[in-house]
Amino acid sequence: MENQFFVDSEYLSPAALEKKHRLETDPSCRKSHMEYLPGMEQIQSDICEQVMGQVRAYDYGQYTERDVRAALEHETCSIEDFKALLSPAAEPFLEKMAQRARLETSRHFGNTVYLFTPLYIANYCENYCVYCGFNCYNHIHRMKLTMEQIEREMEVIANSGMEEILILTGESRSMSSVEYIGEACKLARKYFRMVGLEIYPVNTDEYRYLHQCGADYVTVFQETYDTDKYEQLHLMGHKRVWPYRFDAQERALMGGMRGVAFSALLGLSDFRKDALASALHVYYLQRKYPYAEMSLSCPRLRPIINNDKINPLDVHERQLCQILCAYRIFLPFVGITVSSRESAAFRNGIVKICATKVSAGVSTGIGDHERKYSGKESEGAEGDEQFEIDDSRSLDRMYQDMAGEGLQPVLNDYLYV
């Protein structure tokens, strides 16, 4: 396990510190990451087998310049072509990949770029994921917004002109229940045309309830598709159960959600295999649920509170650009989101090539949109952030910058009838 993730925890009691140390050093103290816990729904699906079979067989070192050239010449990108475009052999062809990706983006999305903002409503968490600022052993200020506070935050965001919001919580059922999240969705529907969720995975009937409350789509980060690495990084909590997390998007679609989004957190494991798995997860589900809207995110690791040494392993901007271009060529209809983890310069460039959605006016803390948007001090303390962002532009600034790049910023294109 990478030592860069761990920090000293002087604030913990001796007993808690001992438990944390045992979890980190003794695998026998951890529950199996492949076994479901009580209450977790198991569905019958072959998607995981298809995805992981391809990933296990992927040897990106075998692809050559000839394979990459052939992939770029084919009108339709096959799985084998996609594997070639993700390989090291494709790195010298980045400019050609960008040209092809730009053509596909223009063909299917025109020059539009969609804008949204995230709203974190709670940062309590019951998982020990060693790279995440919200993890239960990280000493941060915890906060859960009341419905009144949530509505005030939403009013402030809506007054800025934003029409799409992504509601996020830490992964704690006890502090952020499905009912609590559902009430937040009902409030969001009053102010926004599009409501997304990025919460802990739930069962099909719970996704159905959240959809009835107003949620349109669900985002779930698998973090890494490498089951061995996943076991090493997720030491405790419901998130530790890898297969339950993998099937979350399919349960959401079974529960009636209109769309789902996928992502690996690049830098946790072999980024080429994680990129392959993320795209194939979309590819196979898209064929099983052709009516669903699907999108990909491509975040890299960022520093967190109490640990500024966390950085993506071997995933630099050039590699990130390669992955995003390969995504667009392989999945031309899929939305691609580039988060505020990346710099303004990178985001300004990538939306002209292959990305179709960016966040604006971002805060990963709890309850501080009023201060950030209006300059007023919010009542009560704010909850600490999940990770550091790089691009902190407001909606107005982002809108102006996108328009200045010759793009058409879109706040919403979905009408309820």
LOLUM-706820 format. One record per atom (N, C-alpha, C): residue in three letters; x, y, z. Coordinates in pm, whole numbers, plus 50000, padded with zeros to 5 digits. Layout:
N
AlaXYZ/...
//
This chain:
417
Met500834988150000/Met500005000050000/Met500875012450000/Glu500415022849928/Glu501225034849917/Glu501225042550048/Asn502435045150102/Asn502545052350228/Asn502065066650218/Gln502005072250095/Gln501605086050079/Gln500195088750132/Phe499355078450142/Phe497985080650182/Phe497825082350333/Phe498745076950413/Phe498525076450557/Phe499125088350629/Val498425092750732/Val498905103750816/Val498755099750962/Asp499515106351048/Asp499365103951191/Asp498025109351239/Ser497445103151339/Ser496125107151391/Ser496235109351541/Glu496865120151580/Glu497115122851721/Glu495835125251799/Tyr494765129751732/Tyr493525132951801/Tyr492755120651843/Leu493055108651786/Leu492305096551815/Leu492625091351954/Ser491625084752014/Ser491855078152142/Ser492805066452120/Pro493475061752224/Pro494375050152207/Pro493695038152144/Ala492435035452185/Ala491725023852131/Ala491425025751982/Ala490985037851946/Ala490685040551806/Ala491945040351721/Leu493025045751777/Leu494285045851704/Leu494795031551681/Glu494595023151781/Glu495015009151767/Glu494195002151659/Lys492855004651658/Lys491994998451556/Lys492405003251417/Lys492645016051403/Lys493065021551275/Lys494365015051229/His495315013451321/His496595007451286/His496414992951243/Arg495554985651312/Arg495324971651276/Arg494664970451139/Leu493724979251112/Leu493084979150980/Leu494094981550869/Glu495054990250895/Glu496044993950795/Glu497094983050774/Thr497404975750879/Thr498554966650873/Thr498204951850872/Asp496994948350915/Asp496634934250928/Asp495374931150848/Pro495504925850727/Pro494334923050643/Pro493334913650707/Ser493774905150800/Ser492854895750863/Ser491834902650952/Cys492084915250987/Cys491134922851071/Cys489994928850988/Arg490114928150857/Arg489114934450770/Arg488114924050719/Lys486864928450703/Lys485874919850642/Lys486154918450493/Ser485704907550435/Ser485944905350292/Ser485314916550209/His486074921550114/His485564932350030/His484704927249915/Met484564914049904/Met483764908249796/Met482454902249847/Glu482214902749976/Glu481004896950035/Glu480014907850073/Tyr478754905750035/Tyr477694915350064/Tyr477404915750214/Leu477024927350261/Leu476614929050400/Leu475094928050409/Pro474554925650528/Pro473094924750542/Pro472404937350490/Gly471314935150417/Gly470544946350364/Gly470954950750226/Met472084945650177/Met472544949350043/Met471864940449938/Glu471204946649842/Glu470514939449737/Glu471514933649637/Gln471294920949600/Gln472094914549496/Gln471224912749372/Ile471694917749259/Ile470944916449135/Ile471614906149044/Gln470854900748952/Gln471384891248855/Gln471804899048731/Ser473104899948709/Ser473614907748597/Ser474944901948551/Asp475174902548421/Asp476434897648366/Asp477384908948329/Ile477034921248364/Ile477844932848326/Ile479244932048388/Cys479304928948516/Cys480604928348584/Cys481514917948521/Glu480954906448491/Glu481764895748430/Glu482314900148295/Gln481504907048216/Gln481954911648085/Gln483074922048098/Val482864931748187/Val483864942348205/Val485174936748256/Met485104929148364/Met486334924548428/Met487054914048345/Gly486304906448263/Gly486954897048172/Gly487844904448072/Gln487354915548020/Gln488154923547927/Gln489364929947996/Val489164934648117/Val490254941348191/Val491364931348223/Arg490974919548267/Arg491984909448302/Arg492814905548180/Ala492204905848063/Ala492904901747941/Ala493694913147877/Tyr493594925147934/Tyr494214936847870/Tyr495694937847902/Asp496504936247801/Asp497954938247812/Asp498304949947720/Tyr498334961947776/Tyr498504973647689/Tyr499904974547629/Gly500844966747682/Gly502184966747626/Gly502294959947491/Gln501264952447453/Gln501324944947328/Gln500894953347207/Tyr500324965047230/Tyr499814973147119/Tyr500944981347058/Thr500874982746927/Thr501954989046851/Thr501435001546779/Glu502395008746718/Glu502045020446637/Glu501055016646527/Arg501215005046470/Arg500315000546364/Arg498894998946416/Asp498754993546536/Asp497424991846597/Asp496755005346619/Val497535015146663/Val496975028446690/Val496535035146560/Arg497365034146458/Arg497005040146329/Arg495725033846275/Ala495625020746287/Ala494425013746239/Ala493185018246317/Ala493345019846448/Ala492215024246532/Ala491715037946489/Leu492625046846456/Leu492245060346417/Leu491655060846277/Glu491945050846196/Glu491415050546060/Glu490015044446054/His489685035946153/His488365029446151/His487255039546179/Glu486175038446105/Glu485055047646125/Glu484385045346260/Thr484275032746299/Thr483715029046429/Thr484815023046515/Cys484915027846636/Cys485975023346727/Cys485525010846802/Ser486204999846780/Ser485894987346849/Ser486564987146987/Ile486264976847064/Ile486914975347194/Ile488414973847176/Glu488834966047077/Glu490264964347052/Glu490914977547010/Asp490214985446930/Asp490724998546892/Asp490885007447016/Phe489875007047101/Phe489915015147223/Phe491105011147311/Lys491344998347323/Lys492484993547402/Lys493784999047345/Ala493884999547213/Ala495095004847150/Ala495245019747180/Leu494135027147178/Leu494175041547202/Leu494535044947347/Leu494305035647438/Leu494675037747577/Leu496125033647606/Ser496755026847514/Ser498075021047538/Ser499185031547528/Pro500355028547582/Pro501495037747566/Pro501855040347420/Ala501555030747333/Ala501875032547191/Ala501105044147129/Ala500005048247192/Ala499185059047137/Ala499665072847179/Glu500565073647275/Glu500985086747326/Glu501565095847217/Pro502365090747122/Pro502865099547015/Pro501775104346919/Phe500585098546927/Phe499495101946837/Phe498455110846905/Leu498835117347011/Leu497865124947089/Leu497205135947006/Glu497975142546922/Glu497405153146838/Glu496365147446741/Lys496655136146681/Lys495695129846590/Lys494465124946666/Met494675119746787/Met493545115646869/Met492665127546903/Ala493285138846935/Ala492525150846969/Ala491715155746851/Gln492285154946732/Gln491575159146611/Gln490355150246587/Arg490545137146603/Arg489415127846584/Arg488355129946693/Ala488805131846818/Ala487875134046928/Ala487075146846907/Arg487755157146860/Arg487085169846836/Arg486005168446728/Leu486315160646626/Leu485345158146520/Leu484115150946574/Glu484325140546656/Glu483215133146714/Glu482385141846807/Thr483035150146887/Thr482315159046978/Thr481455168846900/Ser482025174746797/Ser481285184246714/Ser480105177646646/Arg480305165346603/Arg479255158046530/Arg478055155046620/His478315151846747/His477245147346835/His476785157746937/Phe477635167546967/Phe477275177547069/Phe477355191947017/Gly477815193746895/Gly478005207346845/Gly479095214346923/Asn478875226946956/Asn479875234347034/Asn479355237547174/Thr478425229347223/Thr477835231847354/Thr478705226347466/Val478635232947581/Val479245227847704/Val478255230547817/Tyr477955220347895/Tyr476955221148000/Tyr477615225048132/Leu476905233148210/Leu477415238048337/Leu476515233348451/Phe477145229548562/Phe476405225548682/Phe477245229048803/Thr476635227648922/Thr477435229549043/Thr477085218749145/Pro478065214349223/Pro477795204749329/Pro477375211749458/Leu476525205249535/Leu476135210149668/Leu476325198749768/Tyr477335200149853/Tyr477565190449960/Tyr476665194150077/Ile475815184750119/Ile474885187850229/Ile475305181150361/Ala476265172050357/Ala476765165750480/Ala478115159350450/Asn478985158850552/Asn480285152350532/Asn480585141550635/Tyr479545136450702/Tyr479735125050790/Tyr479975112550707/Cys480865104050753/Cys481175091950678/Cys481505080550772/Glu481085068550734/Glu481325056650815/Glu482335047250750/Asn482965051850643/Asn483965043750575/Asn485375048450611/Tyr486305039150599/Tyr487715042950609/Tyr488345040550473/Cys488295050850389/Cys488965050950260/Cys490155060150275/Val491345054850264/Val492525061950315/Val492905074350236/Tyr492355076050114/Tyr492715087350029/Tyr491685098650035/Cys490575096850109/Cys489455106150106/Cys489425115050230/Gly489205127950209/Gly489175137450320/Gly488015135350414/Phe486945128750369/Phe485785126450453/Phe485915113850539/Asn486965105750520/Asn487005092650586/Asn486875094050738/Cys486305083950800/Cys485895084850940/Cys487055086751036/Tyr488275084150993/Tyr489435085951080/Tyr490155099151056/Asn489655107150962/Asn490285120050936/Asn489675130651027/His490515138351092/His490065148151190/His489655161051119/Ile488365161951082/Ile487845173851017/Ile486575178451088/His486145190451058/His484895195451114/His483745189451036/Arg482895181851107/Arg481765175151043/Arg480515183951053/Met479675183050952/Met478465191050950/Met477415184450863/Lys476175186050903/Lys475015181550826/Lys474045193150820/Leu473695197450701/Leu472805208850686/Leu471375205050721/Thr470665214350783/Thr469225212650803/Thr468515215550671/Met467225212250665/Met466485215150543/Met466435230150516/Glu466355237950621/Glu466345252550605/Glu467675257250546/Gln468775251650594/Gln470095255350541/Gln470265250650397/Ile469765238650368/Ile469845233450232/Ile469075242550136/Glu467885246550176/Glu467085255050088/Glu467765268550067/Arg468375273850172/Arg469065286650157/Arg470245285350060/Glu471005274550072/Glu472105272249980/Glu471585271149836/Met470475264149820/Met469905262449687/Met469405275649631/Glu468815283949715/Glu468365297149670/Glu469535305349618/Val470635305049692/Val471815312749653/Val472345307749519/Ile472425294449504/Ile472945288749380/Ile472005291749264/Ala470695290049285/Ala469725292549179/Ala469735307249137/Asn469925316249232/Asn469965330549201/Asn471165334249114/Ser472165325749112/Ser473315328349026/Ser473015325048880/Gly471905318148856/Gly471535314148721/Gly471685299348694/Met472265292048786/Met472485277748767/Met471155270248763/Glu471035260548673/Glu469805252848660/Glu469995237948684/Glu471235233648705/Glu471495219548735/Glu472355218748860/Ile471965209748950/Ile472685208249075/Ile472985193449099/Leu474115190849161/Leu474515177349201/Leu474595177049352/Ile473715169449416/Ile473675168449562/Ile474605157349608/Leu475485160549703/Leu476445150749754/Leu476385149949906/Thr476705138149957/Thr476855136050101/Thr478095127450125/Gly478545127050250/Gly479465116450289/Gly478685103350294/Glu479395092250305/Glu478715079350300/Glu478375074650442/Ser477255079950493/Ser476795076350627/Ser475275075550625/Arg474745063450629/Arg473295061750633/Arg472715067350762/Ser473445066250871/Ser472905070651000/Ser472775085851007/Met473695093050943/Met473655107750947/Met473015113850823/Ser473045106750713/Ser472435111650588/Ser471545100450534/Ser470375098950593/Ser469485087950555/Ser468925090050416/Val468375079450359/Val467735080550228/Val466595090550234/Glu465875090850344/Glu464765100250360/Glu465265114650363/Tyr466355117050433/Tyr466975130350438/Tyr467385134950298/Ile468005125950224/Ile468425129250087/Ile467195131649999/Gly466145123550020/Gly464915125349944/Gly464295139049967/Glu464275143650090/Glu463735156950119/Glu464575167850052/Ala465885165750047/Ala466755175349977/Ala466425175549828/Cys466125163849771/Cys465745163149629/Cys464445170749604/Lys463495169549695/Lys462225176749680/Lys462465191849679/Leu463345196449767/Leu463685210649768/Leu464375214749638/Ala465285206349592/Ala466035209549471/Ala465125210849351/Arg464075202749346/Arg463165203249232/Arg462445216849224/Lys462345223949337/Lys461725237249336/Lys462595247549265/Tyr463915245149264/Tyr464855255349217/Tyr465605251649089/Phe465655238749056/Phe466525234448946/Phe465775225248850/Arg466155225748724/Arg465545217248622/Arg466165203348617/Met467375202248666/Met468085189348665/Met468705187148802/Val468445175348860/Val468935172148994/Val469695158948987/Gly470965159349023/Gly471775147249028/Gly472135143749171/Leu472515131349190/Leu472925126449322/Leu474275119649313/Glu475135122549410/Glu476365115049429/Glu476425111549576/Ile475855099949609/Ile475705095549747/Ile476195081049757/Tyr476075075349877/Tyr476425061349893/Tyr475475052649809/Pro475925041449755/Pro475045032649678/Pro473895027449764/Val472715026149703/Val471535021249773/Val470855010449687/Asn469795004849741/Asn469074994249671/Asn468104999949568/Thr467574991249482/Thr466714995549373/Thr465505003249421/Asp464834998149526/Asp463635004949575/Asp463975018649632/Glu465175020249687/Glu465575033249741/Glu465905043049628/Tyr466515038049521/Tyr466725046649404/Tyr465365050849346/Arg464395041749346/Arg463065045149294/Arg462445056249379/Tyr462575055349510/Tyr462055065649600/Tyr462735079049574/Leu464055079149558/Leu464785091649534/Leu464415097649399/His464155089149301/His463705094149171/His462325100649185/Gln461455094449262/Gln460125100249286/Gln460215113449361/Cys461275115049439/Cys461485127549512/Cys462035138649423/Gly462515135149304/Gly462985145449212/Gly464355143249151/Ala465055132549188/Ala466395130149132/Ala466295124948989/Asp467145130248902/Asp467155126248762/Asp468235115848731/Tyr469395117448794/Tyr470505108448761/Tyr471375106048883/Val472195095948873/Val473045091548984/Val474475089948935/Thr475415095449011/Thr476835093648984/Thr477445084849093/Val478195074849053/Val478915066249148/Val480345064649100/Phe481295067949186/Phe482705065449157/Phe483035051349203/Gln483485042849111/Gln483965029749152/Gln485315031149222/Glu485965042549203/Glu487295045949256/Glu488385038249183/Thr488435025049199/Thr489305016749116/Thr488615003449091/Tyr488784998248971/Tyr488224985148935/Tyr489184973948970/Asp490354977349016/Asp491354967549062/Asp490924962549200/Thr490384950449205/Thr489794945649330/Thr490834944149441/Asp492054940449407/Asp493094939049509/Asp493464952749566/Lys493654962549480/Lys493974976049526/Lys492794982049602/Tyr491604979249555/Tyr490394984049623/Tyr490374979049767/Glu490714966449785/Glu490734960649921/Glu491734967850009/Gln492854971749955/Gln493894978350034/Gln493534992750071/Leu492704999149991/Leu492395013250010/Leu491095015750085/His490205005850086/His488905007350152/His488854997250267/Leu489215002050384/Leu489514992850493/Leu488324989750583/Met487284997950576/Met486154996050668/Met484935003250612/Gly483754997750640/Gly482505004150602/Gly481824997450484/His480615002150453/His479844996350343/His480544998150209/Lys481305008950195/Lys481975011350068/Lys483005000550038/Arg483424993350138/Arg484424982950119/Arg483914971850027/Val482594970350014/Val482024959349937/Val482054962849789/Trp483054958149720/Trp483304961649580/Trp482164958149486/Pro481594945949488/Pro480564942649389/Pro479274950549408/Tyr478924953849533/Tyr477714961749556/Tyr477864975549494/Arg479064981049504/Arg479304994149444/Arg479294993249291/Phe479864982549238/Phe479914980849093/Phe478514981049033/Asp477564974649096/Asp476214973249039/Asp475314985149068/Ala475844995649131/Ala474995006749174/Ala474275013449057/Gln474995016148948/Gln474345022948835/Gln473215014548776/Glu473415001548769/Glu472344993048714/Glu471134993048807/Arg471364992648937/Arg470224993449030/Arg469515006949015/Ala470265017548993/Ala469655030748975/Ala468765030948851/Leu469225024848741/Leu468405024248620/Leu467185015448642/Met467355004548715/Met466214996048748/Met465195003448834/Gly465685013148912/Gly464825021148997/Gly464195033048926/Gly464465034648797/Gly463795044948720/Gly464595057548693/Met465845058048737/Met466655069948710/Met466845071748560/Arg466825084248516/Arg466955087248374/Arg468385085648325/Gly469345088348413/Gly470735087748372/Gly471645083148483/Val472835078548444/Val473845074348541/Val475215078848491/Ala476105081148586/Ala477465085448553/Ala478465076348622/Phe479635074748560/Phe480635065148602/Phe481985072048616/Ser482835066248701/Ser484175071848711/Ser485085062548791/Ala486345062748753/Ala487405057748840/Ala488215069948884/Leu488785069349002/Leu489625080149052/Leu491055077149007/Leu491455083448900/Leu492725079948837/Leu493905083448927/Gly494785073848943/Gly495935075349029/Gly495925065849147/Leu494795059149169/Leu494745049249278/Leu495415036249237/Ser495265032649110/Ser495845020149060/Ser496305022448917/Asp496415012048839/Asp496845013048699/Asp495795020948623/Phe496135033248585/Phe495115042048528/Phe494625037348393/Arg495435030348317/Arg494985025748185/Arg493905014948200/Lys494105005848293/Lys493104995448316/Lys491845001148379/Asp491995010848469/Asp490815017148528/Asp490035024948423/Ala490735031548332/Ala490055038748224/Ala489315029048132/Leu489955017748102/Leu489305007548020/Leu488035002548088/Ala488154999248216/Ala487004993748289/Ala485865003748296/Ser486165016448321/Ser485105026548330/Ser484325027548200/Ala485045028148090/Ala484385029447960/Ala483595017047923/Leu484155005247954/Leu483424992947924/Leu482194991248013/His482274996348134/His481104996248223/His479965003848155/Val480285015448098/Val479295023148023/Val478855015547898/Tyr479815010347824/Tyr479565003647695/Tyr478554992247709/Tyr478764983547807/Tyr477874972047821/Tyr476514975947880/Leu476504985347973/Leu475224989648028/Leu474404997247925/Gln475085004747839/Gln474375012347736/Gln473635002947641/Arg474204991447615/Arg473554981747529/Arg472404974647600/Lys472494973647730/Lys471424967147806/Lys470284976747835/Tyr470614989747851/Tyr469615000047881/Tyr469785011347779/Pro469395009147654/Pro469685018847547/Pro468995032247564/Tyr467945032947645/Tyr467215045447665/Tyr467895054747766/Ala468845049547841/Ala469435057147952/Ala470495066947902/Glu470585078247970/Glu471655087847944/Glu472845084048031/Met474015083547971/Met475205079348045/Met476335089048024/Ser477155090448126/Ser478285099648117/Ser479465094248196/Leu480625099548163/Leu481875095648227/Leu482535107848289/Ser483105106048406/Ser483985116148465/Ser485405110548463/Cys486355119348477/Cys487755114848469/Cys488585122348573/Pro488255121148701/Pro488985128648804/Pro490315122148839/Arg491245130548880/Arg492515125648934/Arg492545128449084/Leu493385121149154/Leu493555123449297/Leu493935137949325/Arg493425143149438/Arg493805156449484/Arg494185155549632/Pro495015164949681/Pro495335165149825/Pro494075166849910/Ile494125161950033/Ile493005163150126/Ile493495169750255/Ile492555174050337/Ile492895179850466/Ile493685169750549/Asn494755174050609/Asn495665165950692/Asn496585157050610/Asn496525158150478/Asn497445150550395/Asn497565157150258/Asp498555165850244/Asp498735172850117/Asp499715165650025/Lys500095153350063/Lys501055145749983/Lys500375136849880/Ile499035136149883/Ile498315127649789/Ile498325134049650/Asn498815126549555/Asn498845130949416/Asn498645118949326/Pro498105121149205/Pro497855109849115/Pro499155103249071/Leu499195090249078/Leu500385082749042/Leu500485081448890/Asp501485087848831/Asp501805086248689/Asp500715091548594/Val499725098748647/Val498665104048561/Val498865119148549/His499575123148445/His499815137248422/His498785142448322/Glu498825155348292/Glu497795160948204/Glu497825154548066/Arg498985150748019/Arg499065144347887/Arg498355130847888/Gln498545123047994/Gln497855110148004/Gln496345112248020/Leu495975122348098/Leu494555125248116/Leu493905129047984/Cys494595137147905/Cys494085141047774/Cys493945128747683/Gln494895119747688/Gln494815107547607/Gln493575099447643/Ile493325097847772/Ile492175090147818/Ile490875096647771/Leu490765109647788/Leu489545116647751/Leu489285115947601/Cys490335117347522/Cys490175116147376/Cys489765101947338/Ala490355092047402/Ala489995078047374/Ala488545075447412/Tyr488095080947526/Tyr486695079647565/Tyr485775084947455/Arg486095096947405/Arg485215103047307/Arg485175095047176/Ile486305090047132/Ile486345082347008/Ile485585069147023/Phe485705062847139/Phe485065049947163/Phe483575051347192/Leu483205061847266/Leu481815063947308/Leu481365077947264/Pro481115079847136/Pro480865093347085/Pro479615100047140/Phe478615092147185/Phe477375098047235/Phe477405101247384/Val478425096947454/Val478455097947600/Val478935111747646/Gly478285117247748/Gly478755129647807/Gly480065127347881/Ile480945137147879/Ile482225136247950/Ile482365148548037/Thr482535146348167/Thr482655157148265/Thr484095158348313/Val484595170548317/Val485915173148373/Val485735182348493/Ser486155177648609/Ser485825184348735/Ser486785195648767/Ser486445202748874/Ser487275213948922/Ser488555209148988/Arg488775196048992/Arg490075190949036/Arg491175195548941/Glu490785197948814/Glu491755201948712/Glu491835217148701/Ser492915221848641/Ser493155236248631/Ser492215242748530/Ala492055255948544/Ala491225263348450/Ala491775262148309/Ala493075262848294/Ala493685262048161/Ala493405248548096/Phe493515237648174/Phe493255224448118/Phe491785223148079/Arg490895227748164/Arg489465226448135/Arg489075235048014/Asn489645246948005/Asn489355255447889/Asn489755248647759/Gly490865241147764/Gly491335234447644/Gly490555221847612/Ile490255213847714/Ile489675200647689/Ile488215201547644/Val487495212347682/Val486115213547636/Val486055216547487/Lys487125221147430/Lys487155223547286/Lys487495210747208/Ile487835200147284/Ile488235187747218/Ile487225176547243/Cys486935173647370/Cys486115161747397/Cys485205162647518/Ala485465171447612/Ala484605172447730/Ala483345180247695/Thr482245176747760/Thr480965183247731/Thr480325189447854/Lys480945187947970/Lys480315192948092/Lys481385196748193/Val481205208348257/Val482135212748360/Val481345218748476/Ser481915217748594/Ser481305223748713/Ser481785238048728/Ala480945246348790/Ala481285260348813/Ala480775264448950/Gly481415274549010/Gly481015278949142/Gly481145268049246/Val482245260549238/Val482375248149315/Val482875250649457/Ser482255243449551/Ser482785242149687/Ser482605227649728/Thr483665221649782/Thr483525207849832/Thr483365207849983/Gly483175219650042/Gly482865220850183/Gly481355220550205/Ile480945221650331/Ile479535220750365/Ile479015234350410/Gly478005239250340/Gly477305251150386/Gly478015264350364/Asp478775265750257/Asp479475278550239/Asp479205285050104/His478145280850033/His477835287249906/His477395301749924/Glu476645304450032/Glu476205318250052/Glu477395327550067/Arg478405323050142/Arg479595331450160/Arg480345332950027/Lys480495321849954/Lys481275322349831/Lys480555330149721/Tyr479215328849716/Tyr478475335249608/Tyr478175349849637/Ser477865353149764/Ser477405366549795/Ser478375374649878/Gly479375367949935/Gly480315375050020/Gly479845376550163/Lys478615371750192/Lys478075372550328/Lys478585360950411/Glu478705363450538/Glu479085352550628/Glu477875343850654/Ser478015330850640/Ser476915321650667/Ser476795319450816/Glu475575316050860/Glu475345313551001/Glu475895299951040/Gly476605299351151/Gly477145286651198/Gly478435283151127/Ala479115273151182/Ala480395268951124/Ala480145261150995/Glu481155260650912/Glu481065253150788/Glu481775239650805/Gly481305229650731/Gly481955216650733/Gly483135216550639/Asp484175209150675/Asp485405208850596/Asp485185202050461/Glu486095205050370/Glu485975200450232/Glu486485186150215/Gln486045179650105/Gln486435165950076/Gln487835165250017/Phe488165174849931/Phe489485175349868/Phe489705189649820/Glu490925192749782/Glu491225205949729/Glu490825206749582/Ile490215218049545/Ile489915220149404/Ile490995228949342/Asp491055229049210/Asp492055237149139/Asp491385248849068/Asp490195246549014/Asp489495256848937/Asp488295261849018/Ser488385273949070/Ser487335279349159/Ser486505290149091/Arg486455290348959/Arg485705300848889/Arg484205300448921/Ser483605312348929/Ser482165313648949/Ser481435309948822/Leu480095308748832/Leu479305305748714/Leu479465316748609/Asp479385329348651/Asp479515340448556/Asp480855339948483/Arg481915337948560/Arg483245337548500/Arg483385325548406/Met482875313948449/Met482955302048366/Met482155304048237/Tyr480975309948249/Tyr480125312348134/Tyr480855321448034/Gln481445332048085/Gln482175341447999/Gln483375334747933/Asp484095326648011/Asp485285320047956/Asp484915310047848/Met483835302447871/Met483425292547771/Met482965299647643/Ala482175310247659/Ala481725317847542/Ala482915324047469/Gly483905328447546/Gly485105334347486/Gly485925324347408/Glu485765311547438/Glu486465300947365/Glu485695296647240/Gly484595303647212/Gly483795300247095/Gly482785289247121/Leu482545285947248/Leu481605275547286/Leu480255281647324/Gln479235273047330/Gln477905277447370/Gln477595271547507/Pro477735279347615/Pro477425274247748/Pro475935271247760/Val475595259747816/Val474195255547831/Val473955252647979/Leu472895258748033/Leu472545256348172/Leu471535245048187/Asn470745242748082/Asn469805231748085/Asn469225229747947/Asp469005217247907/Asp468355214647779/Asp467245204347794/Tyr466745202947917/Tyr465725192747941/Tyr464455199447989/Leu463345196447922/Leu462055202147958/Leu461125191248010/Tyr460475193848122/Tyr459465184448174/Tyr458105187948113/Val457405177848064/Val456105180248002/Val455045171748069/
//
